[in-house]
Amino acid sequence: MQATSKDLRFHTKEILDAAMRGEEVVITFHGKPCAKIVPITTGSNQESKQNEFCGMWKDRTDMDDIESYVRNLRKRRSF
């Protein structure tokens, strides 16, 4: 299935329903493909274990307290 970025904005539920049915949806922007929505395969934890972004806070050694690190990122900056 192919959809435009405008279709994605106004018909998100229908596009997600198509993906849940197993279809791959290619999103186009100005007539050129720019993204693909694919269904998630369930029952396989091997994929999530191989994903390098899973558990990105777990092995960080440069920060001891994650909550204070995130709170510091969210603080307003003064110039």
HELIX and SHEET records of a PDB file:
HELIX    1   1 SER A    5  PHE A   10  1                                   6    
HELIX    2   2 THR A   12  MET A   20  1                                   9    
HELIX    3   3 GLN A   46  GLN A   50  1                                   5    
HELIX    4   4 ILE A   66  ARG A   74  1                                   9    
SHEET    1   A 3 GLN A   2  THR A   4  0                                        
SHEET    2   A 3 VAL A  25  PHE A  29  1                                        
SHEET    3   A 3 LYS A  32  ILE A  37 -1                                        
END                                                                             
